[in-house]
């Protein structure tokens, strides 16, 4: 696909806005209120996992999905190798890689090091809506993954 001719500054600002969405997604899941991740998507936004046919569509469904995460979940995501391609003044795509460290049953303190729960990449499409860039689709590919570890709590006598 041949990208529409854009002013270099307009292209740079669009790339940065899309990169920031990718990073804001991670920050909200790990350090913010996960249900607010839905606001980073277009109203009809989609998050899907093609390898296992999971699909969540629409802000309400996304809000419910992200908001249902266990309250005792500790997670940290590393996001890297972000490559944004601006196709027009209102459309862009990106690929980024991630590693997720995650446990459930967390109460407080520092945990011993562990391997990531999953490692993969995202394929995103973005749309500019009302002057703001938003995720239209996020496709998740997990070539490395496993179950989320649940930390056991000692039983009280």
C-alpha positions as CSV (number, residue, x, y, z in Angstrom):
1,X,0.0,0.0,0.0
2,X,1.4,3.4,-1.0
3,X,1.1,5.9,1.9
4,X,-0.7,9.1,1.2
5,X,1.7,12.1,0.9
6,X,1.8,13.8,4.2
7,X,3.8,16.7,5.5
8,X,6.8,15.3,7.4
9,X,5.8,16.9,10.7
10,X,2.2,15.6,10.4
11,X,3.6,12.1,9.8
12,X,5.9,12.4,12.7
13,X,3.1,13.6,15.0
14,X,0.9,10.7,13.9
15,X,3.7,8.2,14.5
16,X,4.3,9.5,17.9
17,X,0.6,9.6,18.8
18,X,0.3,5.9,17.8
19,X,3.5,4.9,19.7
20,X,2.1,6.7,22.8
21,X,-1.2,4.7,22.5
22,X,0.8,1.5,22.6
23,X,2.7,2.6,25.7
24,X,-0.4,4.0,27.4
25,X,-2.1,0.6,26.9
26,X,0.7,-1.1,28.8
27,X,0.8,1.6,31.6
28,X,-3.0,1.4,32.2
29,X,-2.9,-2.4,32.5
30,X,0.0,-2.4,34.9
31,X,-0.2,0.8,36.9
32,X,-3.6,2.4,36.2
33,X,-7.2,1.3,36.1
34,X,-7.3,-1.6,33.5
35,X,-11.0,-0.9,32.6
36,X,-9.8,2.5,31.1
37,X,-7.9,0.7,28.4
38,X,-11.2,0.6,26.5
39,X,-11.0,4.4,26.1
40,X,-7.9,3.9,23.9
41,X,-10.0,2.1,21.3
42,X,-12.5,3.4,18.8
43,X,-16.1,2.9,19.9
44,X,-16.2,-0.2,17.6
45,X,-12.7,-1.3,18.5
46,X,-11.6,-4.9,18.5
47,X,-9.0,-6.9,20.4
48,X,-8.5,-10.4,19.1
49,X,-6.3,-13.4,19.3
50,X,-6.4,-15.2,16.0
51,X,-4.7,-18.4,17.3
52,X,-7.5,-19.2,19.6
53,X,-10.4,-17.3,18.1
54,X,-10.9,-15.0,21.1
55,X,-12.4,-11.6,20.1
56,X,-13.7,-8.7,22.2
57,X,-15.4,-5.9,20.3
58,X,-16.8,-2.5,21.3
59,X,-15.8,-0.3,24.2
60,X,-18.4,-1.7,26.6
61,X,-17.2,-5.2,26.0
62,X,-13.5,-4.1,26.2
63,X,-14.2,-2.2,29.5
64,X,-15.8,-5.3,30.9
65,X,-13.0,-7.6,29.8
66,X,-10.2,-5.4,31.2
67,X,-12.2,-4.5,34.3
68,X,-12.7,-8.2,35.2
69,X,-9.0,-8.8,35.8
70,X,-8.3,-10.1,39.3
71,X,-7.7,-7.3,41.8
72,X,-4.7,-9.2,43.2
73,X,-2.9,-9.4,39.8
74,X,0.6,-8.0,39.6
75,X,1.8,-7.5,36.1
76,X,4.6,-5.7,34.2
77,X,4.8,-5.5,30.5
78,X,7.8,-4.7,28.4
79,X,6.9,-3.2,25.1
80,X,9.5,-2.7,22.4
81,X,10.4,-2.7,18.7
82,X,7.5,-0.4,17.9
83,X,7.2,0.3,14.2
84,X,4.4,2.6,13.1
85,X,3.4,3.1,9.5
86,X,1.2,6.1,8.7
87,X,-0.9,5.3,5.7
88,X,-2.9,8.5,5.6
89,X,-3.9,11.5,7.7
90,X,-6.4,9.3,9.5
91,X,-5.1,5.7,9.3
92,X,-2.0,3.9,10.5
93,X,-0.7,0.4,11.4
94,X,2.0,-0.8,13.8
95,X,3.8,-3.9,15.0
96,X,5.2,-4.1,18.5
97,X,6.7,-6.8,20.6
98,X,6.0,-7.5,24.3
99,X,6.9,-9.7,27.2
100,X,4.5,-10.0,30.2
101,X,5.5,-10.8,33.7
102,X,2.3,-11.6,35.7
103,X,1.1,-13.3,38.9
104,X,-2.2,-13.5,40.7
105,X,-2.6,-13.6,44.5
106,X,-0.1,-10.7,45.0
107,X,-0.3,-8.8,48.3
108,X,2.8,-6.7,48.6
109,X,6.6,-6.6,48.5
110,X,9.2,-7.7,46.0
111,X,8.9,-11.1,44.4
112,X,11.8,-13.4,43.2
113,X,12.6,-13.1,39.5
114,X,10.6,-15.4,37.2
115,X,10.2,-16.0,33.5
116,X,7.7,-14.0,31.5
117,X,4.1,-15.4,31.4
118,X,4.0,-14.7,27.7
119,X,6.1,-13.2,24.9
120,X,4.6,-12.1,21.6
121,X,3.7,-9.3,19.3
122,X,0.8,-7.0,18.5
123,X,-0.4,-6.0,15.1
124,X,-2.4,-2.8,15.5
125,X,-4.5,-0.6,13.2
126,X,-5.3,3.0,14.2
127,X,-7.9,5.6,13.2
128,X,-7.9,9.3,13.8
129,X,-11.3,10.1,15.3
130,X,-12.3,13.6,16.2
131,X,-8.7,14.7,16.1
132,X,-7.4,11.9,18.3
133,X,-5.6,8.7,17.3
134,X,-7.3,5.5,18.7
135,X,-6.7,1.8,18.3
136,X,-9.2,0.3,15.8
137,X,-7.9,-3.3,16.1
138,X,-5.3,-5.1,18.1
139,X,-4.3,-8.6,17.1
140,X,-2.3,-10.5,19.7
141,X,0.1,-13.2,18.7
142,X,1.6,-15.4,21.4
143,X,4.3,-17.8,20.2
144,X,5.4,-18.2,23.9
145,X,2.9,-18.4,26.7
146,X,1.7,-20.1,29.8
147,X,-0.8,-20.0,32.6
148,X,-0.7,-17.1,35.1
149,X,1.0,-18.3,38.3
150,X,-1.1,-17.9,41.4
151,X,0.9,-17.1,44.6
152,X,-0.2,-19.4,47.4
153,X,-1.0,-17.8,50.8
154,X,-0.1,-19.6,54.0
155,X,-3.3,-20.9,55.7
156,X,-4.0,-19.3,59.1
157,X,-4.1,-21.8,62.0
